[in-house]
Amino acid sequence: MSIEAEWDARYAESDRVWSGNPNVVVVREVSDLPPGRALDLGCGEGGDAIWLARRGWQVTAVDVSGVALERAASHAGDLVIDWQRRDLAQDFPPGEYDLVSCQFLYHWGEFDRAGVLRRAAAAVAPGGILLIEGHMDDPTHRHTDLVLETPAEIIALLGLGDGWETLVSEEHPREHNGMIRTDSTVKLRRSA
């Protein structure tokens, strides 16, 4: 089964997989940024993309699941968002963006996450922000094949070199469905 078919099946299991709210870290780390062009990778049902568009961002929102994108577009109403169905490991959106957001961008099977994150960094315009949020634990132990990198490991795998400033590199707790999880945030600014 393809990644696309697996995610379509996952989203078809229920009317809503995620809360519909923007990710807490997106709100915390982006609220003070002036609106520009944003790329939301793995947008799911569109919570972050919709929040960004409401704040004046020009948003390109990408997901591998057509089911998720149809749901996201219906939640967006009249907001103008460029919804794109792409397998990011094979087909990355062109252009440069003032914000590239990768929130919990995982797949439980074979997936070149490191390659996708490197392409995400390459899509950041000078002066722009790369925001990566990930898990540090899997309390359900359902996805034993996931590699959950520390913030330092994420920065190292990006291999960015000069021209980047680390604004946030941290692990932090997050409440999710009555459980406390540990997540990681990496926020980088491209200076050149």
C-alpha positions in Angstrom: 0.0 0.0 0.0 1.3 3.5 -0.9 1.9 6.2 1.7 -1.0 8.1 0.1 -3.4 5.1 0.4 -2.3 4.6 4.0 -2.9 8.2 5.0 -6.2 8.3 3.1 -7.3 5.2 5.1 -6.2 6.8 8.3 -8.2 10.0 7.7 -11.2 8.0 6.4 -11.5 6.2 9.8 -13.3 9.2 11.4 -14.8 12.5 10.7 -12.0 14.4 12.4 -8.6 13.0 13.3 -7.1 16.2 14.8 -8.7 19.0 16.9 -8.9 21.5 14.1 -6.9 24.0 16.2 -3.5 25.2 15.2 -0.5 23.5 16.9 0.4 25.3 20.1 4.0 25.7 19.0 3.0 27.3 15.7 0.9 29.9 17.6 3.7 30.5 20.1 6.5 30.8 17.6 4.7 32.5 14.7 2.3 35.0 16.3 4.9 37.8 16.3 6.1 37.3 12.7 4.9 39.6 10.0 2.7 37.7 7.4 4.4 36.6 4.2 4.5 33.4 2.2 4.1 30.2 4.3 4.6 26.5 3.4 2.7 24.1 5.7 4.2 20.6 5.1 2.0 17.7 6.2 -0.9 20.0 6.8 -3.5 17.3 7.6 -6.9 18.7 8.2 -5.6 22.3 7.9 -5.6 23.7 11.4 -2.3 25.5 11.0 -2.9 26.6 7.4 -6.2 28.1 8.3 -4.8 29.9 11.3 -2.0 31.3 9.2 -4.3 32.4 6.4 -6.6 34.2 8.9 -3.5 36.1 10.1 -2.8 37.3 6.6 -0.3 34.7 5.4 -0.3 33.5 1.8 -0.4 29.8 2.5 0.6 26.7 0.5 -0.5 23.7 2.4 0.7 20.2 1.4 -0.4 16.7 2.4 -0.1 13.3 0.8 -3.8 12.5 1.7 -6.5 13.7 -0.6 -9.1 12.9 2.1 -7.3 15.2 4.6 -7.0 18.0 2.0 -10.7 17.8 1.0 -11.6 18.0 4.7 -9.1 20.9 5.2 -10.6 22.9 2.3 -14.1 22.5 3.6 -12.9 23.7 7.1 -11.3 26.8 5.4 -14.5 28.1 3.9 -13.8 31.2 1.9 -10.1 31.5 2.9 -7.7 31.4 0.0 -5.2 28.6 0.6 -3.2 26.7 -2.1 -4.0 23.1 -1.1 -1.6 20.7 -2.8 -1.5 16.9 -2.7 2.1 15.7 -2.9 4.3 12.9 -1.6 7.0 15.1 -0.2 9.6 12.4 -0.5 9.0 12.4 -4.3 7.5 15.8 -5.1 8.4 19.0 -3.3 6.6 22.3 -3.9 8.8 24.9 -5.7 9.5 28.4 -4.5 10.9 30.2 -1.4 8.9 30.9 1.7 9.1 33.3 4.7 7.9 30.4 6.9 8.3 26.7 6.4 6.5 24.7 9.0 6.9 21.0 9.6 4.6 19.9 12.5 4.9 16.2 13.4 5.9 15.2 9.9 6.2 11.4 10.3 5.1 8.2 8.6 5.1 4.9 10.3 6.6 3.1 7.3 9.5 3.8 5.0 9.9 7.6 4.7 12.9 9.8 4.0 12.1 12.4 6.7 15.7 13.7 6.8 15.6 14.4 3.0 12.2 16.1 3.3 13.5 18.3 6.2 16.5 19.2 4.1 14.3 20.3 1.2 12.2 22.2 3.7 15.3 24.2 4.8 16.2 24.8 1.1 12.7 26.4 0.6 13.3 29.0 3.3 13.8 32.5 1.8 16.6 34.7 3.2 15.3 36.1 6.5 12.7 33.4 6.7 12.0 30.8 9.4 12.1 27.0 9.5 9.9 25.6 12.3 10.1 21.8 13.0 8.1 20.2 15.8 8.4 16.5 16.6 7.8 13.9 19.2 10.5 12.7 21.7 8.4 9.8 22.8 5.6 7.4 21.7 3.7 6.6 24.9 1.4 4.2 23.0 4.5 2.2 21.7 2.5 1.6 18.5 5.1 3.0 16.1 8.4 1.3 17.0 9.9 2.1 13.6 9.7 5.9 14.1 13.0 7.7 14.6 12.5 10.4 17.1 15.4 12.8 16.9 16.5 15.3 19.6 16.6 19.0 18.6 20.4 18.8 18.3 20.1 15.7 16.0 17.6 17.5 13.8 19.9 20.5 13.4 22.8 18.1 12.6 20.9 16.1 10.0 19.9 19.3 8.2 23.6 20.1 7.6 22.9 23.7 7.1 26.4 25.3 7.7 26.7 29.1 7.9 23.9 31.4 7.2 21.5 30.1 9.8 20.7 31.2 13.3 19.2 28.8 15.9 16.3 30.7 17.7 14.8 27.7 19.6 16.2 24.2 20.2 14.3 22.6 23.1 12.4 19.6 24.4 9.2 20.4 26.3 6.1 18.7 27.8 2.7 18.8 26.0 -0.6 17.5 27.3 -2.3 15.3 24.7 -5.5 13.4 25.4 -4.9 13.3 29.1 -1.3 12.2 28.7 1.9 14.2 29.1 4.1 13.8 26.1 7.6 15.2 25.4 8.0 17.1 22.1 10.9 18.9 20.5 11.0 22.3 18.8 13.6 23.6 16.4 13.2 27.1 15.1 15.9 28.4 12.7 16.2 31.7 10.8 18.0 31.8 7.4 20.2 34.9 7.3 21.6 34.3 3.9 
